[in-house]
Amino acid sequence: MSSNANDQDAKLVQVVREAYSTIAKTDHNEAYSVRVANAFGYTADEIKTAPSESHMGLACGNPVANASIKEGETVLDLGSGGGFDVFLAARKVGKTGQAIGLDGSDDMVAKARQNATKQGFSPPHVAFVAAQLTEPLPIATSSVDCVLSNCVINLLPPPGKLHIFREIFRVLKPGGRLALSDIVAKKSLPDQIRDDLALYVGCISGAIQLHEYKGLLEQAGLEDATFVATGSDLNVYFTEKTEEPACCGTAPPPSSTVPEASFDANEWAGKYLQIKKIGALLMMSVEIASYHIYAVKPDDSSDITQPTPSVLLRWWDAYPPARCSPDLMSPSTLAEMIRIAELRSGHGYLVVDVRGEDHAGGHVIGSVQWRAQSFYDNLPAFLSAYGHIPKVIFYCGRSNGRGPRCAGWYQDYLEAQSITTSQAFVLEGGIVRWKSDPSTQDLVEFDTASED
């Protein structure tokens, strides 16, 4: 592929990301979103079970209804938006399953996480991760029972479409299934439509034909592909004039001049409904339609897959990255603090071990254990217990991963609450250096095994 084509594909990805980030930050129109959800097969009960901000009028079907999701399964939603389909899937998989959403927009991921909090969902049961679908997915191989997607594949550039189907094949367990809804072109789109960025972001220009879709699924190794037209009327994207943004006018017919290729995300957000109107007209003139698409990964009995300890390759992807970089504290400084009885008895410091099962193998004397994998969700409880302590020192094995991450999250939380009575630090070198340093070896503590 030429560098020019690569640049164009990168531009498409950037434009889509910026546009949907703008939508994530735009005031929610609940009446419009409910109307779209109803039109594409979501029931009133499904709509009521999730925060209104999670269904955003961006769907072109209801993939969850066709996915046969069972309790205990792991479900992955590609392009999860505000989280609506993930929340529906989470209720089907129950507490023993997982529902994970990936989205290329950081703002959409932040919105979905806020909605998850309202629902009482948290990782690992429900997780939202920022990830570009044109890149390798941060998901373990053969770890997912069902992959969902709703009106997203059409937004990927041509090479990205084949890439994502190959990634879907990789992450699915043998016998796993793909259930998605998407816009499909029944015949080739005119160049003036295909080349328009605004219509691309509106899920129109990137639509491919049925035979192209089938070919991509086959190239990726997916089998038994089924395409069923939803029969939904894309005129649902029309909205009454009283509900339209002031900048929206009547959509031009397909024969008129379409919007110019120059693109501005903020301007596009105001024209979104207009673009959807153009799409409805295109459905009649060049035959684009919404489809439910189903395919499976062959169940090769000879492929004995070992259980995966974690679906996410990096558990911390389910949480926001820490903004703060807390200061390091040397072992000698901490050792001096520990040996000064007045400071210790006066709660002038706290040492926090964020490791898991390896705590028993030796830890800084007097340290408390808060596992990194659940620390972010427990920040309110941690602050309530220790927010009055001036110096809070975090560590892990070498203090180059979990320790700094948890310290950063704590410092972020302190600053968000405007709390200045406590400060996070990271123990330099972690427990490895602490145990190997002759000056601190007497300050290593081991858990005592209970006797029968």
N, C-alpha and C positions, 0 to 999 in steps of 0.2 A: 504494500500500500504506500502511496506517495505521501511525502510530508505534508503536502497541501490537504490531502484527504484527512490525514490525522488531525491537522489543525482544525479543519471544519468539524470533525466529530467532537473534538474537545470543546469547541465553541458551543455545539448543541448541548452537551452535558452541562456546561456552565450556565447557559441561558435557562435551561429547565430548572436547575438548582436554584438560581436567583429568583425565578418566577414563583416557584412554589414556596420559597422562603417568604416572599412577599405575601402570598396567600395566608401563610401561617400567622403572620402578624396583622392581618386585616380583620376588622370587626366581623364577627360571625353573623350570618344571615340564617337563622334557624328555620324560618318558614321555607326558604328556598332549598336548604339542605334536606329537610324532611320530604319535600315534594320529589326531589331527585331520588332519595332513598326508597320511597314508596314505588316510584316508577320502575326501579330496577330490581324489585322483588324482595326488599327487606320488609318484614312484618312490623306491625305497630309495637309488638312486644319486644322485638329485637332493638328497635329504635329507642324504646324507653329504658332498656337495661344499661345503656352506655351514656356518658356525658354528651350533651348536645354538641359540644365543640369537637367531638371526635368524628362525627359524620359531617363532612364539609361540602357535600354536593359535587364531589370529584369522581364518583363511581360511574361505571358503565355496566354493572351487573352485581350479583351477589354470589361470589365464589364459595363462601362458607356453606351456603345452602346445598351445594353440589359436591362437597368435599368428603362427605361421610366420615366426619371427624369423630373419633372414639375417645373414651376416657383413658387417660394415661399416655396418650400420644404426644409427640413433639411436632408442632406446627410452625412453619416459617412463612411470614408474609413479606413479600418483596415490594417496596414502595408503600410503606404502612401508613403514611400520612398522619392523621390525628389519632390513629389507633383503633378505629371502629371494628374492622374485621378481626384484629388481634383480640379485642375484648370478647367478641362473640366466640372466637375459637377457644379462648381461655376458659370460658364457662363450660364448653363441651369437653375439654381435656381434663378438667377438674384439678384438684390439688396435686395429683400424682403426675400430671403432664406439664408441658411447657408450651408457651406461645411467645414467639419472638418476632419482632418487627424490625426490618431494615429500611432505612430511608437515606437518600443522598443529601437532604436538607437538614442542617443542624437545628434550624428553627422548628421544622416539623417534628424532629425527634424530641426537642424540648417540650413542645406542645403535647405530644403523646405521653411523655413521662408525667407531665402535670395531670393529664386526664387519668393516667394509671393510678396516681396517688389518690385522686378523688374516688376511684373504685376500690381502693384498698389493695391494689396489686403491686407487687414488687418482685425484683429478680430473686431467684432464677425462674420462678413460676411465669412471670410476665416481664419481658425485657424489650427495650427499644434501643437500637444501636445505629449510629451514623455510619453509613457505608455506601460507597459508590457501586452501583450494580454493574458498571463496566470494568470493575476490578475484581480480583479474587475475593470471594465472600469470606468474612471472618467466622466461618462455620465449619465444624469438624466434618470430615468425610463420612458418608453413610450414617448420619446421625438423625435425620429428619424423616418423619413418616409422611408428612404432607406439606407441599409448598403451595401457597396462595399468592395471587397477585390480582389487582383490580385496576384496570385502565392505566397500566404502567409500561408494559413491554413496548407499546407503540412509541413511547417517549425516548427509547434508546436509539442511538445511531445504528446503522446497518451492522457493523461488526459487533456492536454491543448486544444485539439481539441473539446472535449465535453464541456469543460468550456466555450470556446469562443462562441459556438453555443447557450449555455444557456444565456450568456451575450447579444448576439445578440437578442434573444427572449425578454429579459428584456428591452432593450433600444428601441426596435421598438414600434411604436404606433400600436394599434390594426388595422389590415389590412396592416401594413407595410411590406416591402419586402426585401429580400436578393438577391443580384445579384453579383456573384463572378466568377472568373476564377481561375482554379487550375489544378495541375497535379494529375491525378488519375491512379492507377494501375489496369489493367484489370485482373491480376492474382497475386498471392503472389510473392513478391520479394525474391530472394535468400538471405540467411543469410549474405553472404559476402558483399552483397550490403546494406542490411538493417542495418548492424552494422558499416558501414563506415561513420565517421563523415564528411569527406570532401564531400562525395556524399549527405549526409544529408543537408549540407549547400547549395549544388547545386540543391535543390528542387527535389531530386530523392528518397533518402532512406526513407523519411517521407511520401511518397505517400501511400494512403490507397485505397482499392478496392471500387468499386461502392456500393456494398451492405453494406459495413462498413460506407461509407459516408451517405447513406440513413438512416441507423440506428441511427447515431448520430443526424441527423436533426430531426428525429422523437422523439428521447429521449428528445431533447431540446424543443419540442412542435411546431416546424415549420412544415407547411403542404404544400401539392401540389408541392413537390420537383420535379424539372425537370432537367435532365442531357443531355446536347447536346455536342457531341464531336466537337471541333472547326475544325478539319481536318487540322490544321496547321502542317507544317512539322518542327519538332524540329531540323532539320538540319540547320535551320536558325542560330542556335548558332555557326555553323561553321564559320570561318572567314579566309580570304585569309592570306597566310603566311606573306605577306608584312605588314599586320596589326596586326599580333600576337605579344604579348610580347615575348621577347627573351627567356624567360624560358619555353614557351609553346612548346610542341612537338606534335607529332601525338598521338591521343588518342588510348589507347589499346583497342582491342575488348573485349566484355564482358567476354569471356572465359579466358582472361589474368588476371594477378594479379591486383586488384584494388588498389588505394592509401591506404596507411596504415592509421589506425585509429588515430594515433597521429596527432595533428592538430595545425597549426600555422596560425593565421589570415593573417599576411603579406604574407606568402608563398602562402596561398590559394588565395589571391587576384590575384596573377600572374597566377594561374592555373585555374581561373574561366572558361575561354573558354574551356579549356581541359575537365573540369568536365561537361560542357554543351554538349560537343561532346559525352562523354560517355553516357549522358542521351539520346541523339539522337539515339545512337546505341541500348540502352536499349529499346527504344520505339519499335524497330523492333524485338528484341529478347525476351523480357518479357512483351511487350505490355503495356507501359505507354503512356498516351496521355493527352493533355490539353482539359479541358472541361469548358463549360459555365454552371453554376449551379444557379438555381433560386428556391426560396421558399418564403412562406409568413407566417406571424403571423396571426392566426385566428382573424377575425373581430367580436369580441364579443360585440354586441350592449348593453349588460348589464354592460359592463366595461366602465363607464363614467369617462374618464380621465380629470383631471383639467389641464388647460393650464400651461405649464412649463415656468417660467420666464427666465430660462437659460438652455441651453442644457448641457453646461459644468458644472459639479458640483462645480468647482473652476475656476472662470473666469481667474485668474492669471496663470493658467496652460498654457494658450495660449502664454505666454511670457517667456523669459529666466529668471531663478532665479537670484536675485541680488547677486553679488559676495561680495560687500562691506557691512559692518555693521556700519553705521554712528554712531557717538557719540550721547549720550542722552544730552538734555539740560533741566535743571530743570525749573519749572515754575517761581521760584524766579529770576533766571538769566534772563529769557526772560522778566519778568515783569520789571526788572531794566532797560533792554535795551529799552523797550517801553517808559518808563518814562523819559529817557534821550533824550530830544528834539533834541540835536545835532546829535545823532546817527540816529534818526528816519528821520530827514530831510535830512541827508546826505546819505540815502540809505545804511546804514551799515548792515541792516538785512532785511529779507523778511519772513513772516509767511505764510505758504501754508496749506489750509484746503483741504484734498483730499476726503472728504466725498461727498455724493451725495445730496439727497433731504433734509437731516437733517441739512444743513448749516444754514437755516433760523431759526432753533431752538436755536441759540446761537453759537457764534464763537469768537475766539480770535480777539480782536479789531484790525482793519486794515488788517486782513488776506485776501488773495486772494484765490479763489477757482479753483482748477484744479482736476477734478474727477479722481480717481485712475484707473477706468476701461479703460480710454483712455489716461492715462498719458504717458505710454511708447511710444505710437505712436506719441505723441506730444512733445517728448523730444527736437527735434531740435528747435521748436518754443519756448519752455520754456527757453532753453539756450540762444537763441537770445534775449529774453526779459529780462532775469534776470541773465545771466552768469557773469555779472560784480559785482554782490552783494556778499560781503564776506561771510555772514552767511545766509543760507536758511534753515528755520526750518519747518519741515513737521509734521502734526498731523492728527489723525482721532479720533474715539470715545475714545479708551483707548490707542492708539498708540502701539498696539501689532499686527497689521496686515497691513492694507493699508498704514498707515503712514510710518512705517519702510521700507516697500517694495518700495514705491515711492522714499523715501530718498536714498535707496540703488541703485535704477536704476539711479537716478540723479548723485550720486557719481561715479558710474561705467562709466557713459557717460562723466563726467568731466575727469576722468583718461584716458579714451580712446582717448579723444581729447587733452590730455596733458595740461589741463587747471588747474591752481593753484590759480586763483583769486577768486574762489568761493568754498564753502564747505557745504555739507549737514549735517543737524542735525535732531534729532527726539525729539519732545516735550514729555518729560517724563509724563506718565499718561494721555496724550491726553486731549481732551476737557472736559472729565468727571472730571478729577482732577482739571482742570483749573476753572471750574464753581463751584466746591465745596470748593475750597480753599478761605478762607476769604481774604487773601492778594491779590487775583487776581480777585475777583468777580466784582470789579469796571472796570475791563478790558475785560468784556464780552460784545459783541455787538450783537444786534438782527436786522434782516432785518425789515424795516418798510413797512407794507402792504400799497399798494396804495389805495387811496380813490376814490370812484366813483364820 
